Amino acid sequence: MLMLVFALPTYVFGRAYDFISLEVAGLYGVALAMMHTHFGVKAMLKTWFPLFYLAFLIPPPGWFIDGITAPLKLFVSYISTVGLQAVGVPVFREGVTLMVAQYQLLVEDACSGMNSITGLVAISLFYIYLQRNASWKYSLLLVCLVIPIAVVANIIRVSTLVLLTYFFGDAVAQGFLHMAAGMLLFTSALLLVFLVDNVMSLALGRREKSA
């Protein structure tokens, strides 16, 4: 009842005023309250991961996303520019706008790394739950490592698009290769997460045997 007191008005308010984050969060809270009523706390604790995983369906509010993506875009733009200049590519940066030859490229929110971080965290948590059944400390450590992996992947993605624009033109960089580069780097980042997990598992297993 206590959860319904907060969840139901949140859902109604979000639905009435078109706040999708509040609407979904309220609906999620109502669903948890109903499950608690019908199945009890013990059953919910046994299935805690699926219930927790459903929380990823709650979209963060726009102000929160903007607050995170803005510094990420600046960081990705800066590192990409410095790295390309180091190998002789004539690229210059003004904020999140990259200028190479006669072209100007704007680093959008999708290139900041936020989407990759969210996707990789969600997939990694699911992978850990299915394959490792690991402790929350191990899971938290691996999730923390996902964040720099996702950011580095997006730096490589932006640098790749700049190179494609410089050597082949804007039409090529913004065409099929734009989406292909994003998918390839996301897949590579995901495989790197799996590799890091295997290395950490082997290292921890050897440490436990030696102890």
Secondary structure, DSSP 8 states (H G I E B T S, - for coil): -HHHHHHHHHHHHHHHTT-HHHHHHHHHHHHHHHHHHHH-HHHHHHTHHHHHHGGGGS---HHHHHHHHHHHHHHHHHHHHHHHHHTT--EEEETTEEEETTEEEE--GGGSSHHHHHHHHHHHHHHIIIII---HHHHHHHHHHHHHHHHHHHHHHHHHHHHHHHHH-HHHHTTHHHHHHHHHHHHHHHHHHHHHHHHHHHHHHHHHHH-
